[in-house]
Amino acid sequence: VQLQASGGGLVQPGGSLRLSCAASGFTSNYYIIGWFRQAPGQEREGVSCFSSSDGSTYYTDSVKGRFIISTDNAKNTVYLQMNSLKVEDTAVYYCAARLDIFDSSNFCAKNTYGMDYWGKGTQVTVSS
């Protein structure tokens, strides 16, 4: 399994970015895939996830109404559209996945380190 994340960068507060995660090597139709982030000195947290088993999506409270997760099955890619970005969204963002799991996307809320596969992080910096 490989996860290739891209799309990070520097943006002003209130701006938008779209992260992409190209996935390959999946051997199961049941998986959870999503985005996590880690700011300096802070724990890694689940930002947004998608579950293929029930089609559910999860968002951590701080990004609800601003971020949107989506998938393109034809391209084996998951996206995170980030709008109305805030300085506190600054972090390294990681794409991660867990296969052979039949659970809702809320799994990401409490199981940051329960994901089996991780891509390299992409830096998102929100600053004026």
Steps between C-alpha positions, in 0.01 A plus 500: 500500500626843408352836585634807326382830643536835330351847493639667809639850500486848643166680504362807668229475766164459333652333199455150359713200415421156367702202610514186289594147599562248224455147633624176349531138598173472687404134535167548667174674414453581867724773623518828683708775345549853612707791612687560822707794606770580748604846607831563677483386860155348461360152466401371159126526452245367258367780281266326259438143391288296265378145551434283198288255699224744583588809298526712811724800543658633816618851579663620814299781658746775415467446124129428467341730244838595354661177376353246260631150436424332170612201300549429133493123460603517136820676601542318834537839658360662811484876530474744786361837397595749768315831502503799734839393626614623837845545649426210732462268201874525448647152525649213308213309344521126446289264295440166671301185442394183669387201297269210578298705743123509523437806712375855470732788428475600867776245545741781418391704799645261756743286305760732351765235534268221394552588136721247325643704216631854493615726224766762532369821645432819315548834673209742523588844628234764557656837558463861399 
